[in-house]
């Protein structure tokens, strides 16, 4: 005789099969976001689709908090996570732990393609790099006139050697027309011909923010420059095409000035060098520990206990939505009942009856309800809809 299963038992069994499947425990999906909802709890609910299929996904608050971009419908993304079952509804879905904007991957591909092209043309050949002046007298800064990077470079240059002349060559460093603006500024410095060296750069940002420095027109301007060029774009971890085409690459705009303008005392130079080395070593150590921490945090043994709470968090969101609906329905019923009661009270009012010609007769003892309440010659008051008058009983 066949055994009869409950729906709950079947869903639990299917869930256990999926959670024990190693292939489903760590997957990477690429697709387009649709039906995106950002719940008030901080959880993200959406579907991931391609040309033929779609699948439900959820990203819980802790994972969503680490996103470096704002997801939305129509965005192409990469999802890293696992497949699981929401028992309450018997629905399988993807539980996303990490989400990346796939559009950035396209930019990386464009970056590598241009880098290979220019490298083949000889733009990055170390043999053609121009040496930097040991004691520059005039330094041109090709950057945004309003950026924090410019303020930092001016401050450091003033502290190191106020005698060095700093010339600001303003240009756009982000957005439409930025690549053309940077290229023209570099050409302007060359036509001027009085700068010993130029620093081309800006502060940190996303790959999209720094993209103007990955354009071929800017690389050509740097390559053709007669004045030595120092590339100082973003942070130390940021690399652009200009970094490879320049005569020297500085880790940051501030570092470019520190590397170029040296103070007079040898001891100070050595101390600054040791300080920079110490910072780099500390950064390497921190990076190493960060990678180890990510490996541990992402291990199956560490994150497996979280799976127990996944269904409860989704169910809590559903209960929250149901509770709000019930509160709204209760308020609507209460308002309708109050309106009906007010109408009934208004209809029962003695004042309402006066509209039909009725009146209220009173004497000193109260309201006249019977002929027995009055005697001949007694004073009475008669109240009508629009006023009252005194009378005497005959």
C-alpha positions in Angstrom: 0.0 0.0 0.0 1.4 3.4 -1.0 2.2 5.8 1.9 0.4 9.2 1.8 2.6 12.2 2.3 1.6 15.6 3.6 2.4 18.7 1.5 4.7 19.9 4.2 6.6 16.6 4.3 7.0 16.6 0.5 8.3 20.2 0.5 10.8 19.4 3.3 12.0 16.3 1.4 12.6 18.3 -1.8 14.3 21.0 0.2 16.7 18.5 1.8 17.5 17.1 -1.7 18.4 20.5 -3.0 20.4 21.6 0.0 22.5 18.4 -0.2 23.3 18.8 -3.9 26.8 20.2 -4.1 26.2 21.7 -7.6 23.2 23.7 -6.3 25.0 25.0 -3.2 27.3 27.4 -5.0 26.1 28.6 -8.4 26.8 31.6 -10.6 24.0 33.0 -12.8 23.9 35.7 -15.4 20.6 37.3 -16.4 18.4 40.4 -16.5 16.6 41.6 -13.4 12.8 41.9 -13.5 9.9 42.2 -11.0 12.4 43.9 -8.6 11.1 44.8 -5.1 13.1 46.3 -2.3 11.2 45.4 0.9 11.0 47.6 3.9 12.8 44.9 5.8 15.9 45.4 3.6 15.5 42.2 1.7 15.5 42.3 -2.2 13.0 40.2 -4.2 13.4 39.8 -8.0 13.4 37.5 -10.9 16.4 36.7 -13.1 15.6 36.0 -16.7 17.2 35.3 -20.1 15.6 35.0 -23.5 13.6 31.8 -22.6 13.3 31.4 -18.8 13.2 33.1 -15.5 13.8 32.1 -11.9 12.8 33.7 -8.6 15.6 35.2 -6.4 15.9 36.7 -3.0 18.8 38.6 -1.5 18.6 39.1 2.3 19.4 42.4 4.0 22.9 41.5 5.2 24.0 40.6 1.7 22.2 43.5 0.1 23.9 46.0 2.4 27.3 45.2 0.8 26.1 46.1 -2.8 28.2 48.9 -4.4 25.4 49.7 -6.9 21.6 50.1 -6.9 20.0 47.1 -8.8 16.8 47.6 -10.8 14.7 46.2 -13.6 16.4 45.7 -16.9 19.9 45.6 -15.4 22.2 42.7 -16.4 23.9 41.2 -13.4 25.9 38.2 -12.2 24.5 36.4 -9.2 26.5 34.2 -6.8 24.5 32.0 -4.4 22.6 28.8 -4.0 19.4 27.1 -4.9 16.9 26.4 -2.1 13.2 25.8 -1.4 10.8 28.1 0.4 8.7 25.4 2.1 5.7 27.6 2.8 4.8 27.9 -0.9 6.7 24.9 -2.2 8.8 27.2 -4.5 12.4 26.8 -5.4 14.5 29.9 -5.8 18.0 31.3 -5.8 19.3 32.8 -2.6 21.8 35.4 -3.7 24.9 36.2 -1.6 26.8 38.4 -4.0 25.6 40.5 -7.0 27.8 42.2 -9.6 26.9 44.6 -12.3 27.7 42.7 -15.5 28.0 45.9 -17.4 31.3 46.6 -15.6 32.6 43.3 -17.1 32.1 44.8 -20.5 34.2 47.8 -19.6 37.0 45.5 -18.4 36.8 43.7 -21.8 37.1 47.0 -23.6 40.0 48.0 -21.4 41.9 44.9 -22.1 41.3 45.1 -25.9 42.6 48.7 -26.1 45.5 47.9 -23.9 46.5 45.0 -26.2 46.1 47.3 -29.3 48.3 50.1 -27.9 50.9 47.8 -26.5 51.3 46.3 -30.0 51.7 49.8 -31.4 54.5 50.4 -28.9 52.8 53.0 -26.7 54.0 51.3 -23.5 57.6 50.5 -24.5 59.9 51.3 -21.5 62.6 52.3 -23.9 60.8 55.4 -25.0 59.9 56.6 -21.5 61.2 60.1 -20.8 63.1 60.6 -17.5 61.6 62.9 -14.9 63.5 66.0 -13.9 65.3 65.7 -10.6 64.7 69.2 -9.5 61.6 70.6 -11.5 61.1 74.3 -11.4 57.7 74.4 -13.1 55.0 71.6 -12.7 51.8 71.6 -14.7 48.7 69.9 -13.1 46.2 68.7 -15.7 43.1 68.0 -13.6 39.8 69.3 -12.5 40.0 72.8 -11.0 37.4 71.9 -8.3 38.5 68.4 -7.2 39.9 67.4 -3.9 42.9 65.9 -5.7 44.0 69.4 -6.8 43.8 70.8 -3.3 45.8 67.9 -1.9 48.6 68.3 -4.6 48.8 72.0 -4.0 49.1 71.6 -0.2 51.8 68.9 -0.5 53.8 70.9 -3.1 53.7 74.0 -0.8 54.9 72.0 2.2 57.7 70.3 0.3 59.1 73.2 -1.7 57.2 76.5 -2.0 59.7 77.7 -4.6 58.4 75.2 -7.2 56.0 76.9 -9.6 52.7 75.1 -10.0 50.6 75.8 -13.1 47.0 74.5 -13.1 45.6 73.4 -16.5 41.9 72.8 -15.9 39.9 70.1 -17.8 37.0 67.8 -17.4 37.9 64.5 -15.8 34.6 62.6 -15.9 31.5 62.4 -18.1 30.8 63.4 -21.7 33.6 65.3 -23.4 36.1 64.5 -20.6 38.5 62.5 -22.9 38.7 65.3 -25.4 39.2 67.9 -22.7 42.1 66.0 -21.1 43.7 65.5 -24.5 43.5 69.2 -25.4 44.9 70.2 -22.0 48.0 67.9 -22.5 48.5 69.4 -26.0 48.2 72.9 -24.5 51.0 72.2 -22.0 53.2 71.0 -24.9 52.5 74.1 -27.0 53.3 76.3 -24.0 56.6 74.5 -23.6 57.7 76.0 -20.2 56.7 73.1 -17.9 59.4 70.7 -16.8 56.9 68.0 -16.2 53.1 67.5 -16.0 50.9 65.5 -13.7 47.7 64.1 -15.4 45.1 62.7 -13.1 42.2 62.9 -10.7 40.9 61.4 -7.4 39.5 57.9 -7.0 36.2 56.6 -8.3 34.4 53.7 -10.0 35.6 52.3 -13.3 32.9 54.4 -15.0 34.2 57.6 -13.2 37.8 56.9 -14.4 36.9 55.8 -17.9 38.0 59.0 -19.6 41.6 58.0 -18.8 41.0 54.7 -20.7 40.1 56.4 -24.0 42.5 56.1 -27.0 42.6 59.8 -27.6 44.0 60.5 -24.2 46.6 57.7 -24.5 47.7 59.2 -27.9 48.1 62.7 -26.3 50.3 61.2 -23.5 52.3 59.1 -26.0 53.0 62.1 -28.3 53.8 64.5 -25.4 57.2 66.1 -25.5 56.9 67.1 -21.8 57.3 64.2 -19.4 54.0 62.9 -18.1 53.2 61.5 -14.7 49.9 59.5 -14.5 48.1 60.0 -11.2 44.6 58.6 -11.6 42.5 57.3 -8.6 44.0 55.1 -5.9 46.9 52.7 -5.9 44.6 49.8 -6.8 43.1 51.7 -9.8 44.8 51.1 -13.2 44.0 53.0 -16.4 45.4 53.0 -20.0 47.1 56.4 -19.2 49.1 54.7 -16.5 50.8 52.4 -19.1 51.3 55.2 -21.6 52.8 57.8 -19.2 56.4 58.1 -18.4 55.8 57.5 -14.8 52.8 56.1 -12.9 52.1 57.5 -9.4 49.8 55.6 -7.0 47.7 58.7 -6.2 47.7 62.4 -7.1 49.3 63.2 -3.7 52.0 60.6 -4.2 52.8 62.1 -7.6 53.8 65.4 -6.0 55.6 63.6 -3.2 57.6 61.5 -5.7 58.4 64.5 -7.9 59.2 67.3 -5.4 61.8 66.3 -2.9 62.6 68.2 0.3 66.2 69.3 0.9 67.1 67.1 3.8 68.2 63.5 3.0 66.9 62.2 6.3 63.4 63.5 5.6 63.5 61.8 2.2 64.5 58.5 3.8 61.9 58.8 6.5 59.2 59.4 3.9 60.4 56.5 1.8 60.3 54.2 4.9 56.8 55.5 5.8 55.5 54.8 2.3 57.0 51.3 2.4 55.4 50.7 5.8 52.0 51.7 4.5 52.3 49.4 1.5 53.4 46.5 3.7 50.4 47.1 6.0 48.1 47.3 3.1 49.4 43.9 1.8 49.0 42.3 5.2 45.4 43.7 5.5 44.6 42.5 2.0 45.9 39.0 2.8 43.8 38.8 6.0 40.8 40.1 4.1 41.0 37.3 1.5 41.4 34.7 4.2 38.4 36.2 6.1 36.3 36.1 2.9 37.2 32.4 2.4 36.2 31.5 5.9 33.0 33.5 5.8 32.1 31.9 2.5 32.8 28.3 3.6 30.0 25.8 3.8 30.5 25.1 7.4 30.3 28.8 8.4 27.3 29.8 6.4 25.2 26.6 6.5 23.5 27.6 9.7 22.0 30.7 8.0 19.9 28.5 5.8 17.7 27.7 8.8 16.5 31.3 8.9 15.9 31.9 5.2 12.3 30.7 5.1 11.5 32.4 8.3 12.7 35.8 7.0 10.6 35.4 3.8 7.6 34.3 5.9 8.0 37.3 8.2 7.8 39.6 5.2 4.7 37.9 4.0 3.1 38.1 7.5 4.0 41.8 7.6 2.2 42.4 4.3 -0.9 40.4 5.4 -1.0 42.4 8.7 -1.0 45.7 6.9 -3.8 44.5 4.7 -5.9 43.4 7.7 -5.3 46.8 9.4 -6.5 48.6 6.3 -9.6 46.4 6.1 -10.4 46.9 9.8 -10.1 50.7 9.5 -12.4 50.7 6.5 -15.0 48.7 8.4 -14.8 51.0 11.4 -15.2 54.1 9.3 -18.3 52.6 7.6 -19.9 51.6 10.9 -19.3 55.1 12.4 -20.9 56.7 9.4 -23.9 54.5 9.6 -24.3 55.2 13.4 -24.1 58.9 12.8 -26.8 58.7 10.2 -29.1 56.7 12.5 -28.6 59.2 15.3 -29.3 62.1 13.0 -32.6 60.4 11.9 -33.7 59.8 15.5 -33.1 63.4 16.6 -36.3 65.3 17.7 -35.0 68.3 15.9 -35.2 66.3 12.7 -38.9 65.7 13.3 -39.6 69.4 13.4 -38.9 69.6 9.7 -42.2 67.7 9.3 -44.3 70.2 11.4 -43.9 68.7 14.8 -43.2 70.9 17.9 -42.0 70.6 21.5 -44.2 72.2 24.3 -42.7 72.9 27.7 -43.8 74.4 31.0 -42.1 75.0 34.3 -42.4 71.3 35.2 -40.7 70.1 32.0 -42.0 68.8 28.6 -45.8 68.5 28.1 -46.4 64.9 27.4 -50.2 64.7 28.3 -53.2 67.1 28.8 -52.9 66.1 32.4 -49.7 68.1 32.6 -51.4 71.5 32.2 -54.4 73.4 33.6 -56.4 76.3 32.3 -54.6 79.6 32.5 -51.2 78.0 32.7 -48.3 79.6 30.7 -46.5 77.3 28.2 -43.7 77.6 25.5 -44.0 76.1 22.1 -40.8 75.4 20.1 -40.9 75.0 16.3 -38.3 74.4 13.7 -37.5 78.1 13.2 -38.2 79.5 16.6 -40.5 79.5 19.7 -43.4 81.5 21.3 -45.3 81.6 24.6 -48.9 80.7 25.0 -51.6 80.3 27.6 -53.8 77.2 28.1 -57.6 78.0 27.6 
